[in-house]
Structures are given as structure tokens and as C-alpha cells.
Amino acid sequence: MVRHGLTMWVPLTSLNIGAAVQDLMIAEVLSTRIQPLESLFKGMNCLGLGDLLRENPDLVNKVFPSAKDVLIDVDLMTKKIKLDVGEKVDSEEKQQAWQWFLQFVKESDSLEDPDSKEPLVNQLMTFLSGHPTLDDVDEIVVKFLEDPKKQLLEAGACFNTISVPLAHQTYEDFKKYCLTSLFYGGKGYGRF
């Protein structure tokens, strides 16, 4: 905080604390991102890519696609799905939920959101991680929801964790609640 100018000489009050936090966040993001961005810019110019993109702005989206243009590879996504370290598939309910979740992930590649028309696999990725891209380093960690009253998927987006309900008797019922989870709780911090 001090490196961004917040010292004991700047009194924090209930009236200015929101602005102070916002200013600190902006300062931190800028100070931690400027050097990597400058390095990227220098590297692009060294290769002539910067000039090429300035002369052909229509190529920018090809070189740097927006998150909404990224398509998730469901096979790669499936390979990244792992059980949480503390979880065991030690019951019939857990085995069934595990298999149903993997089936749902695979089927999500051929389904789309009825409103946005985006592939459901992208919406699933956004639901469980908070962003629509699949990081090549991260794993997708699965836990089980033992509470029979919990029927929806629950995501821990900060840690790419998804909790799968054990409350369903059929795959159709499981899928219906998974879709409800994605359609109504897939975006934003409030979720449900």
C-alpha cells in the first residue's frame, strides 16, 4: 500500500475508503502489468508483428482472439478433470455422479445456450473457472455434495473446483439441474 502512496498521512474514512481501495487496485494492476506488456510490445516489434498489426488491423483478432471467440476443446477439458485429493469414489452414488458429470462434460460440446447461442462447453468453463478459456496448466477439481438437498452444481471459480450433487436418481434429472446451474448461475459474482 505504501509503494502506491497510501501512508499514515492519508487518513482513511468511511467516505474515502472505497475510492482508496479502487485507486490501490488500479495502481497495483498497472505496476504489475506494465513491464510484461512492454516486453510483449518490444518482442512484437522485434519480429515485425507490431508493424504488421498496425498496417492490417483486421489481423488483430486472428493473433489475439477475444475470449468469446475461443472454443474449448472438450477432450482436453475432460483430461484435466480430476477428483479432489480428499475425495474417493467409494459409493455407488459417487460413482454414478462421477460418470454422469463426465458424460455431461462430453455432451456439452454438442449443446448450446438457447439465449447466447454460445457452445455450452464454453459456458461450463466460465461457470467453473470464472473465465471462458481453458488454462493449459490448471486442473479441474471435482468434489461431491453429500447433502441430498443440494441438487445444483456448485463452483469454486478461484480454484477451478466444481462440486457435483449426489441427489439425482437419473441422468436426465442430473443433466437438467446441471443446465439450470449453468444458465442461471454461470456468470457474475452473485451467482444464485
N, CA and C of each residue as an Amber inpcrd file, in Angstrom:
protein
   576
   0.8260000  -1.1780000   0.0000000   0.0000000   0.0000000   0.0000000
   0.8780000   1.2510000   0.0000000   1.9690000   1.1720000   0.7490000
   2.8380000   2.3380000   0.8390000   3.4710000   2.6500000  -0.5080000
   3.8650000   1.6060000  -1.2660000   4.5140000   1.8700000  -2.5570000
   3.5820000   2.5730000  -3.5380000   2.2820000   2.5580000  -3.2660000
   1.3220000   3.2550000  -4.1280000   0.8450000   4.5700000  -3.5190000
   1.4900000   5.0040000  -2.4530000   1.2040000   6.3290000  -1.9250000
   0.2850000   6.3820000  -0.7270000  -0.1480000   5.2390000  -0.2210000
  -1.0240000   5.2570000   0.9500000  -0.1500000   5.1720000   2.1950000
  -0.0990000   6.2400000   2.9370000   0.7170000   6.3040000   4.1450000
  -0.1470000   6.7730000   5.2980000   0.4770000   6.9310000   6.4390000
  -0.2850000   7.3940000   7.6000000  -0.7310000   8.8400000   7.4380000
  -0.1910000   9.5440000   6.4400000  -0.5520000  10.9440000   6.2180000
  -1.8390000  11.0690000   5.4100000  -2.3200000   9.9510000   4.8940000
  -3.5910000   9.9570000   4.1590000  -4.6200000   9.2480000   5.0370000
  -5.4650000  10.0080000   5.7190000  -6.4230000   9.3610000   6.6220000
  -7.5310000   8.6380000   5.8360000  -7.8230000   7.4220000   6.2450000
  -8.9230000   6.6660000   5.6460000 -10.1720000   6.8770000   6.4830000
 -11.2380000   7.1970000   5.8050000 -12.5250000   7.3710000   6.4740000
 -13.5560000   6.5210000   5.7600000 -14.7210000   6.4240000   6.3270000
 -15.7880000   5.6610000   5.6690000 -16.2050000   6.3190000   4.3580000
 -15.8870000   7.5910000   4.1920000 -16.2460000   8.2970000   2.9620000
 -15.2510000   8.0700000   1.8330000 -13.9860000   7.8060000   2.1540000
 -12.9970000   7.6890000   1.0790000 -12.3850000   6.2960000   0.9480000
 -12.7840000   5.3600000   1.7810000 -12.1430000   4.0450000   1.7380000
 -12.4140000   3.3120000   0.4210000 -13.6150000   3.4380000  -0.1350000
 -13.9250000   2.7950000  -1.4140000 -13.0440000   3.3300000  -2.5280000
 -12.9060000   4.6390000  -2.6020000 -12.0560000   5.2560000  -3.6220000
 -10.5940000   4.8750000  -3.4090000 -10.1630000   4.8040000  -2.1470000
  -8.7760000   4.4410000  -1.8620000  -8.4820000   3.0100000  -2.2980000
  -9.3850000   2.0980000  -2.0070000  -9.1970000   0.7030000  -2.4190000
  -9.1660000   0.6000000  -3.9370000 -10.0690000   1.2930000  -4.5970000
 -10.0930000   1.2740000  -6.0620000  -8.7920000   1.8330000  -6.6280000
  -8.3180000   2.9470000  -6.0940000  -7.0610000   3.5320000  -6.5680000
  -5.8830000   2.5920000  -6.3330000  -5.8680000   1.9230000  -5.1860000
  -4.8000000   0.9700000  -4.8950000  -4.8250000  -0.2110000  -5.8650000
  -6.0180000  -0.7040000  -6.1500000  -6.1390000  -1.8240000  -7.0890000
  -5.6590000  -1.4270000  -8.4820000  -6.0510000  -0.2620000  -8.9360000
  -5.6110000   0.2170000 -10.2480000  -4.0970000   0.3820000 -10.2660000
  -3.5410000   0.9820000  -9.2320000  -2.0930000   1.1690000  -9.1590000
  -1.3630000  -0.1700000  -9.1600000  -1.8800000  -1.1360000  -8.4150000
  -1.2400000  -2.4550000  -8.3510000  -1.2960000  -3.1530000  -9.7020000
  -2.4480000  -3.1360000 -10.3420000  -2.5790000  -3.7770000 -11.6520000
  -1.6450000  -3.1150000 -12.6560000  -1.6450000  -1.7960000 -12.6820000
  -0.7760000  -1.0960000 -13.6300000   0.6980000  -1.3640000 -13.3560000
   1.0980000  -1.3300000 -12.0910000   2.5170000  -1.5130000 -11.7900000
   2.9670000  -2.9490000 -12.0500000   2.0880000  -3.9190000 -11.8720000
   2.4910000  -5.3010000 -12.1140000   2.3230000  -5.7160000 -13.5670000
   1.5900000  -4.9650000 -14.3640000   1.3390000  -5.3410000 -15.7530000
   2.1520000  -4.5420000 -16.7730000   2.6400000  -3.3770000 -16.4070000
   3.3310000  -2.5240000 -17.3810000   4.5790000  -3.2030000 -17.9300000
   5.4250000  -3.7530000 -17.0630000   6.6660000  -4.3690000 -17.5380000
   6.3900000  -5.5590000 -18.4640000   5.5070000  -6.4870000 -18.0980000
   5.2260000  -7.5930000 -19.0310000   4.6200000  -7.1050000 -20.3550000
   3.7520000  -6.0960000 -20.2930000   3.1680000  -5.5730000 -21.5350000
   4.2210000  -4.8890000 -22.4000000   5.1230000  -4.1530000 -21.7570000
   6.1990000  -3.5160000 -22.5180000   7.1040000  -4.5670000 -23.1500000
   7.3890000  -5.6480000 -22.4480000   8.2080000  -6.7310000 -23.0040000
   7.5100000  -7.3720000 -24.2000000   6.2220000  -7.5940000 -24.0750000
   5.4520000  -8.1550000 -25.1840000   5.4910000  -7.2200000 -26.3880000
   5.2950000  -5.9290000 -26.1410000   5.3140000  -4.9360000 -27.2080000
   6.6800000  -4.9050000 -27.9030000   7.7620000  -4.9310000 -27.1160000
   9.1170000  -4.9270000 -27.7020000   9.3430000  -6.1840000 -28.5350000
   8.9130000  -7.3230000 -28.0120000   9.0660000  -8.5740000 -28.7500000
   8.2870000  -8.5750000 -30.0560000   7.0680000  -8.0480000 -30.0130000
   6.2630000  -7.9750000 -31.2490000   6.9360000  -7.0660000 -32.2700000
   7.4830000  -5.9580000 -31.8040000   8.1530000  -5.0370000 -32.7240000
   9.4390000  -5.6410000 -33.2640000  10.1490000  -6.4020000 -32.4280000
  11.3800000  -7.0580000 -32.8650000  11.0970000  -8.0170000 -34.0160000
   9.9820000  -8.6890000 -33.9570000   9.5950000  -9.6420000 -35.0030000
   8.8680000  -8.9880000 -36.1730000   8.5530000  -7.7070000 -36.0330000
   7.8030000  -7.0170000 -37.0730000   6.3040000  -7.2130000 -36.9580000
   5.8670000  -7.9270000 -35.9230000   4.4430000  -8.1960000 -35.7600000
   3.6720000  -6.9280000 -35.4110000   4.2830000  -6.0560000 -34.6240000
   3.6210000  -4.7980000 -34.2610000   3.2850000  -3.9770000 -35.4910000
   4.2490000  -3.8210000 -36.3930000   4.0100000  -3.0680000 -37.6290000
   2.9600000  -3.7600000 -38.4950000   3.0400000  -5.0790000 -38.5890000
   2.0680000  -5.8340000 -39.3820000   0.6540000  -5.6180000 -38.8620000
   0.4840000  -5.6550000 -37.5430000  -0.8460000  -5.4720000 -36.9650000
  -1.3400000  -4.0400000 -37.1150000  -0.4410000  -3.0630000 -37.0350000
  -0.8430000  -1.6680000 -37.2430000  -1.2780000  -1.4390000 -38.6940000
  -0.6030000  -2.0830000 -39.6240000  -0.9370000  -1.9230000 -41.0480000
  -2.1610000  -2.7450000 -41.4470000  -2.4500000  -3.8180000 -40.7180000
  -3.5700000  -4.7170000 -41.0300000  -4.3950000  -4.9740000 -39.7700000
  -5.1830000  -3.9920000 -39.3480000  -5.9260000  -4.1510000 -38.0860000
  -6.8900000  -5.3440000 -38.0770000  -7.2910000  -5.8090000 -39.2460000
  -8.1950000  -6.9590000 -39.2870000  -7.5120000  -8.2480000 -38.8170000
  -6.1770000  -8.2540000 -38.7430000  -5.4540000  -9.4360000 -38.2740000
  -5.3670000  -9.5070000 -36.7490000  -5.6570000  -8.4150000 -36.0700000
  -5.5340000  -8.3820000 -34.6110000  -6.3700000  -9.4920000 -33.9710000
  -7.6080000  -9.6630000 -34.4360000  -8.4790000 -10.6970000 -33.8550000
  -7.9940000 -12.1070000 -34.1580000  -7.2250000 -12.2700000 -35.2120000
  -6.6700000 -13.5920000 -35.5300000  -5.4890000 -13.9160000 -34.6110000
  -4.6700000 -12.9070000 -34.3320000  -3.4970000 -13.1060000 -33.4770000
  -3.8930000 -13.1190000 -32.0020000  -4.8190000 -12.2290000 -31.6200000
  -5.2870000 -12.1130000 -30.2400000  -6.8050000 -12.2590000 -30.2110000
  -7.3180000 -13.4800000 -30.2970000  -8.7780000 -13.6420000 -30.3010000
  -9.3720000 -13.2340000 -28.9520000 -10.5810000 -12.6950000 -29.0090000
 -11.2530000 -12.3430000 -27.7610000 -11.7300000 -13.6310000 -27.0930000
 -11.9920000 -13.5480000 -25.8050000 -12.4180000 -14.7270000 -25.0500000
 -13.6880000 -15.3310000 -25.6280000 -14.5730000 -14.4870000 -26.1750000
 -15.8340000 -15.0220000 -26.7170000 -15.6280000 -15.7960000 -28.0170000
 -14.4700000 -15.6050000 -28.6600000 -14.1730000 -16.3210000 -29.9000000
 -13.4120000 -17.6220000 -29.6680000 -13.0370000 -17.8810000 -28.4360000
 -12.2780000 -19.0810000 -28.1050000 -13.2390000 -20.2570000 -27.9740000
 -12.8790000 -21.3680000 -28.5540000 -13.6640000 -22.5890000 -28.4130000
 -12.8960000 -23.5600000 -27.5300000 -13.5670000 -24.1140000 -26.5500000
 -12.9490000 -25.0520000 -25.6300000 -12.9170000 -26.4380000 -26.2700000
 -11.7830000 -27.0950000 -26.1950000 -11.6400000 -28.4620000 -26.6650000
 -12.1300000 -29.3870000 -25.5460000 -13.2670000 -30.0190000 -25.7570000
 -13.8870000 -30.8310000 -24.7050000 -13.0070000 -32.0260000 -24.3460000
 -12.2410000 -32.5630000 -25.2840000 -11.3560000 -33.6860000 -24.9640000
 -10.2320000 -33.2390000 -24.0290000  -9.6630000 -32.0760000 -24.3080000
  -8.6360000 -31.5300000 -23.4240000  -9.2250000 -31.2140000 -22.0550000
 -10.4210000 -30.6470000 -22.0550000 -11.0890000 -30.3230000 -20.7910000
 -11.3120000 -31.5880000 -19.9710000 -11.7670000 -32.6490000 -20.6100000
 -12.0400000 -33.9060000 -19.9170000 -10.7640000 -34.4880000 -19.3070000
  -9.6450000 -34.3530000 -20.0100000  -8.3690000 -34.8660000 -19.4890000
  -7.9140000 -34.1060000 -18.2530000  -8.3810000 -32.8770000 -18.0870000
  -7.9700000 -32.0520000 -16.9530000  -8.8440000 -32.2580000 -15.7160000
  -9.9180000 -33.0170000 -15.8550000 -10.8370000 -33.2470000 -14.7370000
 -10.2660000 -34.3230000 -13.8210000 -10.0850000 -33.9400000 -12.5630000
  -9.5250000 -34.8470000 -11.5510000 -10.3780000 -34.7690000 -10.2870000
 -10.4060000 -35.8580000  -9.5440000 -11.0610000 -35.8430000  -8.2370000
 -10.1930000 -35.0740000  -7.2550000 -10.8300000 -34.3800000  -6.3340000
 -10.1070000 -33.6830000  -5.2820000  -9.3180000 -34.7100000  -4.4670000
  -8.1880000 -34.2740000  -3.9440000  -7.3030000 -35.1680000  -3.2040000
  -8.0410000 -35.9020000  -2.0860000  -8.9330000 -35.2310000  -1.3960000
  -9.6450000 -35.8450000  -0.2790000 -10.8550000 -36.6720000  -0.6760000
 -11.2100000 -36.6520000  -1.9430000 -12.4090000 -37.3690000  -2.4020000
 -12.0760000 -38.7990000  -2.8150000 -13.0270000 -39.6750000  -2.5640000
 -12.9190000 -41.0600000  -3.0050000 -14.2540000 -41.4560000  -3.6260000
 -14.1910000 -42.2230000  -4.6730000 -15.4140000 -42.7420000  -5.2860000
 -15.6850000 -44.0730000  -4.5890000 -16.2120000 -43.9670000  -3.3610000
 -16.3630000 -45.1410000  -2.5120000 -17.8150000 -45.5540000  -2.2920000
 -18.7040000 -45.0440000  -3.1430000 -20.0990000 -45.4600000  -3.0460000
 -20.6890000 -45.4770000  -4.4500000 -21.8120000 -46.1460000  -4.5560000
 -22.4920000 -46.2250000  -5.8480000 -22.9610000 -44.8460000  -6.3010000
 -23.4230000 -44.0170000  -5.3440000 -23.8840000 -42.6660000  -5.6800000
 -22.7410000 -41.8170000  -6.2470000 -21.5740000 -41.9090000  -5.6220000
 -20.4250000 -41.1410000  -6.0950000 -19.9610000 -41.6280000  -7.4630000
 -19.9240000 -42.9280000  -7.6450000 -19.5250000 -43.4850000  -8.9390000
 -20.4840000 -43.0140000 -10.0320000 -21.7820000 -43.0500000  -9.7290000
 -22.7930000 -42.6160000 -10.6990000 -22.6340000 -41.1220000 -11.0020000
 -22.4960000 -40.2820000  -9.9720000 -22.3520000 -38.8350000 -10.1730000
 -21.0880000 -38.5220000 -10.9570000 -19.9930000 -39.2170000 -10.6790000
 -18.7280000 -39.0260000 -11.4000000 -18.9180000 -39.3350000 -12.8840000
 -19.5160000 -40.4720000 -13.1910000 -19.7440000 -40.8600000 -14.5860000
 -20.7080000 -39.9000000 -15.2780000 -21.7600000 -39.4970000 -14.5920000
 -22.7240000 -38.5610000 -15.1690000 -22.0810000 -37.2050000 -15.4430000
 -21.2230000 -36.7500000 -14.5260000 -20.5640000 -35.4630000 -14.7560000
 -19.6560000 -35.5380000 -15.9830000 -18.8780000 -36.5990000 -16.1070000
 -18.0200000 -36.7490000 -17.2890000 -18.8550000 -36.8260000 -18.5650000
 -19.9760000 -37.5290000 -18.5190000 -20.8820000 -37.6110000 -19.6620000
 -21.4360000 -36.2310000 -20.0030000 -21.8290000 -35.4700000 -18.9840000
 -22.3590000 -34.1270000 -19.2060000 -21.3060000 -33.2370000 -19.8570000
 -20.0710000 -33.3090000 -19.3960000 -18.9930000 -32.5070000 -19.9880000
 -18.8400000 -32.8490000 -21.4630000 -18.8190000 -34.1390000 -21.7790000
 -18.6560000 -34.5530000 -23.1810000 -19.8380000 -34.1010000 -24.0360000
 -21.0490000 -34.2040000 -23.5020000 -22.2350000 -33.7760000 -24.2520000
 -22.3000000 -32.2570000 -24.4040000 -21.6910000 -31.5270000 -23.4930000
 -21.7630000 -30.0620000 -23.5370000 -21.1320000 -29.4920000 -24.8080000
 -20.2900000 -30.2780000 -25.4430000 -19.6540000 -29.8440000 -26.6880000
 -20.6620000 -29.7400000 -27.8320000 -21.7250000 -30.5240000 -27.7730000
 -22.7060000 -30.5140000 -28.8650000 -23.9710000 -29.7290000 -28.5110000
 -23.9900000 -29.1000000 -27.3370000 -25.1420000 -28.3040000 -26.9150000
 -24.7870000 -26.8270000 -26.9530000 -25.8120000 -25.9730000 -26.9960000
 -25.5480000 -24.5350000 -26.9440000 -26.5530000 -23.8550000 -26.0310000
 -26.1400000 -22.7030000 -25.5260000 -27.0070000 -21.8820000 -24.6900000
 -28.1360000 -21.3570000 -25.5690000 -29.3970000 -21.5530000 -25.1810000
 -30.5030000 -21.1140000 -26.0390000 -30.5610000 -19.5960000 -26.2190000
 -30.0490000 -18.8260000 -25.2620000 -30.0990000 -17.3690000 -25.3710000
 -28.9020000 -16.8070000 -26.1360000 -27.7000000 -17.1470000 -25.6860000
 -26.4960000 -16.5570000 -26.2910000 -26.0210000 -17.3210000 -27.5150000
 -26.4810000 -18.5430000 -27.6930000 -26.0680000 -19.4220000 -28.7900000
 -24.5950000 -19.8200000 -28.7030000 -23.9590000 -19.5630000 -27.5510000
 -22.5700000 -19.9700000 -27.3970000 -22.5320000 -21.4450000 -27.0260000
 -21.4520000 -22.1420000 -27.3990000 -21.3600000 -23.5660000 -27.0400000
 -21.4310000 -23.7530000 -25.5260000 -22.1540000 -24.7490000 -25.1040000
 -22.3550000 -24.9730000 -23.6800000 -21.0420000 -25.3070000 -22.9730000
 -20.1050000 -25.9210000 -23.6840000 -18.8200000 -26.2380000 -23.0670000
 -18.1030000 -24.9510000 -22.6450000 -18.2650000 -23.8760000 -23.3970000
 -17.6750000 -22.5930000 -23.0010000 -18.3600000 -22.0480000 -21.7570000
 -19.6630000 -22.1920000 -21.6970000 -20.4060000 -21.7190000 -20.5300000
 -20.0480000 -22.5500000 -19.2920000 -19.8260000 -23.8440000 -19.4820000
 -19.3980000 -24.7060000 -18.3850000 -18.0300000 -24.2490000 -17.8720000
 -17.1350000 -23.9250000 -18.7870000 -15.8100000 -23.4420000 -18.3860000
 -15.9200000 -22.1340000 -17.6120000 -16.7750000 -21.2270000 -18.0860000
 -16.9820000 -19.9570000 -17.3820000 -17.5800000 -20.2100000 -15.9980000
 -18.5120000 -21.1440000 -15.9060000 -19.1440000 -21.4650000 -14.6320000
 -18.1200000 -21.9450000 -13.6100000 -17.2340000 -22.8480000 -14.0250000
 -16.3470000 -23.4420000 -13.0320000 -15.0550000 -22.6750000 -12.8020000
 -14.6870000 -21.7660000 -13.7140000 -13.4190000 -21.0590000 -13.5070000
 -13.5600000 -19.5440000 -13.4550000 -14.7110000 -19.0270000 -13.8910000
 -14.8950000 -17.5780000 -13.9010000 -14.4580000 -16.9270000 -15.1940000
 -13.8400000 -17.6810000 -16.0960000 -13.4490000 -17.1460000 -17.3970000
 -13.6340000 -18.2270000 -18.4590000 -13.8440000 -17.8240000 -19.7150000
 -14.2130000 -18.8030000 -20.7420000 -13.0560000 -19.5080000 -21.4290000
 -11.8590000 -19.4070000 -20.8900000 -10.7260000 -20.0730000 -21.5310000
 -10.1750000 -21.1600000 -20.6230000  -9.5860000 -22.1530000 -21.2380000
  -9.0270000 -23.2870000 -20.5190000  -7.5210000 -23.0930000 -20.4290000
  -7.0460000 -22.8630000 -19.2200000  -5.6280000 -22.6790000 -18.9840000
  -4.9360000 -24.0250000 -19.1200000  -3.8100000 -24.0640000 -19.8190000
  -3.1480000 -25.3460000 -20.0340000  -2.4580000 -25.8800000 -18.7820000
  -2.3700000 -25.0900000 -17.7380000  -1.7220000 -25.5160000 -16.5090000
  -2.7310000 -26.0510000 -15.4980000  -3.8640000 -25.4070000 -15.3860000
  -4.8310000 -25.7300000 -14.3390000  -5.5340000 -27.0550000 -14.5630000
  -5.8970000 -27.6660000 -13.4430000  -6.7520000 -28.8410000 -13.4690000
  -8.1500000 -28.4150000 -13.0530000  -9.1230000 -29.2340000 -13.3870000
 -10.4940000 -29.0300000 -12.9420000 -10.7350000 -30.0610000 -11.8450000
 -10.9780000 -29.5680000 -10.6450000 -11.0720000 -30.4350000  -9.4730000
 -12.5370000 -30.6840000  -9.1330000 -12.8870000 -31.9560000  -8.9810000
 -14.2650000 -32.3470000  -8.6940000 -14.3830000 -32.8140000  -7.2470000
 -15.4220000 -32.3060000  -6.5890000 -15.8050000 -32.7520000  -5.2420000
 -17.2480000 -33.2180000  -5.3120000 -17.7080000 -33.8580000  -4.2630000
 -19.0940000 -34.3200000  -4.2100000 -19.8660000 -33.5590000  -3.1430000
 -21.1310000 -33.2760000  -3.4490000 -22.0430000 -32.6410000  -2.4900000
 -22.8380000 -33.7480000  -1.8080000 -22.5280000 -34.0060000  -0.5770000
 -23.1730000 -35.0960000   0.1590000 -24.5900000 -34.7490000   0.6070000
 -24.8980000 -33.4590000   0.7420000 -26.2050000 -33.0210000   1.2110000
 -27.2640000 -33.3410000   0.1490000 -28.2460000 -34.1860000   0.4670000
 -29.2530000 -34.5760000  -0.5240000 -30.1730000 -33.4280000  -0.9380000
 -30.1680000 -32.3330000  -0.1710000 -30.9940000 -31.1770000  -0.5360000
 -30.3330000 -30.3410000  -1.6260000 -29.0340000 -30.5060000  -1.8280000
 -28.3100000 -29.7330000  -2.8360000 -28.3500000 -30.4830000  -4.1560000
 -29.0190000 -29.8840000  -5.1410000 -29.2000000 -30.5640000  -6.4170000
 -28.4510000 -29.9060000  -7.5710000 -27.9350000 -28.7000000  -7.3410000
 -27.2390000 -27.9670000  -8.3920000 -25.7270000 -28.1290000  -8.2700000
 -25.0450000 -27.9250000  -9.3850000 -23.5910000 -27.8590000  -9.3480000
 -23.1830000 -26.6290000  -8.5410000 -22.0710000 -26.7150000  -7.8430000
 -21.5240000 -25.5640000  -7.1350000 -20.0820000 -25.3920000  -7.5770000
 -19.7340000 -24.1780000  -7.9840000 -18.3910000 -23.9240000  -8.4870000
 -17.5900000 -23.0900000  -7.5040000 -16.3320000 -23.4160000  -7.3840000
 -15.3570000 -22.5990000  -6.6710000 -14.4030000 -22.0570000  -7.7140000
 -14.8100000 -20.9570000  -8.3580000 -14.1140000 -20.4610000  -9.5430000
 -12.6520000 -20.0970000  -9.2830000 -12.3250000 -19.6530000  -8.1020000
 -10.9350000 -19.2640000  -7.8230000  -9.9810000 -20.4500000  -7.9240000
 -10.4980000 -21.6400000  -7.6710000  -9.6420000 -22.8240000  -7.6430000
 -10.0350000 -23.8690000  -8.6870000 -10.8470000 -23.4710000  -9.6780000
 -11.3170000 -24.4020000 -10.7160000 -11.9060000 -25.6650000 -10.0890000
 -12.7300000 -25.4660000  -9.0790000 -13.3350000 -26.5780000  -8.3660000
 -14.8290000 -26.6110000  -8.6440000 -15.3350000 -27.7990000  -8.8770000
 -16.7720000 -27.9480000  -9.0710000 -17.2630000 -29.0690000  -8.1620000
 -18.3530000 -28.7900000  -7.4600000 -18.9480000 -29.7830000  -6.5740000
 -20.1840000 -30.3440000  -7.2510000 -20.2220000 -31.6660000  -7.3200000
 -21.2620000 -32.3880000  -8.0590000 -22.2580000 -32.9890000  -7.0710000
 -23.5600000 -32.7790000  -7.3150000 -24.5690000 -33.3250000  -6.3950000
 -24.7060000 -34.8410000  -6.5140000 -25.0850000 -35.4450000  -5.3920000
 -25.3360000 -36.8930000  -5.3600000 -26.8300000 -37.1880000  -5.2490000
 -27.6500000 -36.1540000  -5.3610000 -29.0740000 -36.2630000  -5.0570000
 -29.9240000 -36.8450000  -6.1880000 -29.3660000 -37.0550000  -7.3650000
 -30.1980000 -37.4190000  -8.5210000 -30.2660000 -38.9280000  -8.7520000
 -31.4400000 -39.3570000  -9.2330000 -31.6750000 -40.7820000  -9.4680000
 -31.4800000 -41.1800000 -10.9250000 -31.5920000 -40.1940000 -11.8590000
 -31.4330000 -40.4860000 -13.2870000 -30.4990000 -39.4640000 -13.9180000
 -29.8980000 -39.8630000 -15.0440000 -29.0170000 -38.9320000 -15.7440000
 -29.8100000 -37.7330000 -16.2650000 -31.0340000 -37.9400000 -16.7220000
 -31.8440000 -36.8470000 -17.2460000 -32.0780000 -35.7860000 -16.1700000
 -32.3520000 -36.2170000 -14.9460000 -32.5420000 -35.3070000 -13.8280000
 -31.2300000 -34.5790000 -13.5050000 -30.1310000 -35.3180000 -13.4690000
 -28.8020000 -34.7380000 -13.2150000 -28.4850000 -33.6740000 -14.2640000
 -28.7130000 -33.9960000 -15.5200000 -28.4240000 -33.0720000 -16.6240000
 -29.2950000 -31.8180000 -16.5350000 -30.5680000 -31.9970000 -16.2040000
 -31.4780000 -30.8560000 -16.0830000 -30.9680000 -29.8610000 -15.0420000
 -30.5150000 -30.3700000 -13.9070000 -30.0120000 -29.4870000 -12.8530000
 -28.6430000 -28.9050000 -13.2070000 -27.8360000 -29.6370000 -13.9410000
 -26.5560000 -29.0780000 -14.4220000 -26.8260000 -27.9090000 -15.3670000
 -27.7630000 -28.0800000 -16.2720000 -28.1090000 -26.9980000 -17.2020000
 -28.6590000 -25.7900000 -16.4380000 -29.4960000 -26.0450000 -15.4450000
 -30.0210000 -24.9430000 -14.6270000 -28.8690000 -24.2030000 -13.9540000
 -27.9100000 -24.9490000 -13.4320000 -26.7480000 -24.3300000 -12.7920000
 -26.0150000 -23.4050000 -13.7570000 -25.8100000 -23.8680000 -14.9780000
 -25.0640000 -23.0760000 -15.9630000 -25.8610000 -21.8740000 -16.4480000
 -27.1340000 -22.0700000 -16.7500000 -27.9320000 -20.9830000 -17.3200000
 -28.2000000 -19.8670000 -16.3230000 -28.3970000 -20.2250000 -15.0530000
 -28.7720000 -19.2170000 -14.0670000 -27.6470000 -18.8120000 -13.1240000
 -26.6040000 -19.6010000 -13.0540000 -25.5270000 -19.2770000 -12.1300000
 -24.1730000 -19.2040000 -12.7870000 -24.1630000 -19.1030000 -14.1020000
 -22.9060000 -19.1970000 -14.8260000 -22.0950000 -17.9360000 -14.9530000
 -22.6940000 -16.7900000 -14.6780000 -21.9540000 -15.5450000 -14.8780000
 -22.1380000 -14.6260000 -13.6910000 -21.0930000 -13.8950000 -13.3900000
 -21.1600000 -12.8920000 -12.3230000 -20.7270000 -13.4390000 -10.9940000
 -20.6040000 -12.5410000 -10.0340000 -20.1390000 -12.9390000  -8.7080000
 -21.2860000 -13.3180000  -7.7830000 -22.4890000 -12.8490000  -8.0790000
 -23.6050000 -13.1670000  -7.2160000 -24.0540000 -14.5840000  -7.3730000
 -23.8880000 -15.0970000  -8.5670000 -24.3710000 -16.4360000  -8.9200000
 -25.8230000 -16.5470000  -8.5140000 -26.1900000 -17.4620000  -7.6070000
 -27.6010000 -17.6310000  -7.2450000 -27.9570000 -16.7390000  -6.0970000
